[in-house]
Amino acid sequence: MSLLVYRERYGVFSQVAVQSSLITLVDDSEAVVEFSLSTAGVALVVYNPHATYNSGGVIQGINYAISVDGTDRAKAGHAIGNGVSRGQTFWVGALGAGSHTIKGRFSSNQGGTNVTISQRALEVFVFDGDEYGYVESETLFTTTSTSFVDDPNASLNVSASGACKAVYLYSACNQLADTEYFYGKKVAISVAGADYSQCEQGTKLSGGLAGCFSCYAESRGAGAVAVKGRVAAQDTSGCSVRWRQLGVLLVDDATLLDYLASDVQVSTSSNVLVDDGQASSSRQISETRDYLILGFGTKREGTASSTNGECYGVRLGAVDLCWSRSNDYSTNHGVSCPCCRGGQAVAGNYAIQGRFSNNTGTETAKIDSRRIIVLWFTVPAPPPAGWRVERGSLRGEVRGSLRRVM
């Protein structure tokens, strides 16, 4: 067993709008990544699509998935209100040596009615090693408990061979017409018996879609840990999980981690992104590093704000890199906005800043809680001049063998 060691990244970010009125999944033509691996590896794939205000669609909503070499995985969905929708779903698994194609996929829940993706990020991060866990299930689970209970189809036991950065991801969503009261659901991630990163989302109609993405990260020592997805209804009328993914990545300790967490409310009437005063940090890096941003901002059940919803994202340095928008059933129910983006940063000091806004006009937007993860990976060195990697990879040390190119 060995901790995950970062190898390479493939990704796409696009703000070109695409639409479909089909109830079967189709490709998001702006979310396609093709690449070839010289050796097998472990991939983390994250797909983050969203639609801006007044993009059209109906309250029955939109479904998402990730296609991994032609197989649809990691389904999720979201109800649409005033054209606004968003999703964040992920897949973790082994990829063999050779060519691979990863795609974002989507469909309408109302045949003949267009749904829109205005912006998306599709990120693929490849690692050497094998210390990770992932479970994906479409088995229906329904609860009327308003306190957190275990999602019986989302549990993992993982073990780290040494000190590491541990990243925990959980996505949970019902299917249209499953038991889901208007107020929706809340989810969290249980690590060693403690709940972290509560995220909430209402829906637009009884039985409508309410999906949540949650994330948590920490530094851990060697040893085993139990991880579970947790879910609760916002009302005793109940909620459901049909589609879920739970993932744990145990990444080598040379990876730098910034984790921002706060449960203090902030408010704005701006329709352009402004700083979240409860989500600020900075990172000094002395060398070029690849980074991965994962996060969400959420409004709690019972907090009153605009029915047109909120927008939440992350700025790195002076650039707003990722954001998404969500909407509310009414003025005082749960909303969550997940985000994701990868890239590369040269040596320097970088401000990490949560950002938020409303979705239109001067309406009030509120964020009660936020979680932001930034992972900073060492960029692998290229092989020495005149040599190529014959087996394995070169990641700070030679893994496999090098052969002289004559």
Secondary structure, DSSP 4 states (H G I P E B T S, - for coil): ---BEEEEEEEEEE---EEE--SS-EEEEEEEEEEEESS-EEEEEEEEEEE-TT----TT-EEEEEEETTEEEEEEEE--BTTBEE--EEEEEEE-SEEEEEEEEEEESSTTS-EEE-EEEEEEEEEES--EEEEEE---EEE--SS-EEEEEEEEEEEESSSEEEEEEEEEEPPTTSS--TT-EEEEEEETTEEEEEEEE--SSTT----EEEEEEEEE-SEEEEEEEEEEESSTT-EEESEEEEEEEEEETTSEEEEEEE---EEE--SS-EEEEEEEEEEEESS-EEEEEEEEEEE-TT----TT-EEEEEEETTEEEEEEEE--SSTTS-EEEEEEEEEEE-SEEEEEEEEEEESSTT--EEE-EEEEEEEEEEPPPPPPTTEEEEEEEESSSEEEEEEE--
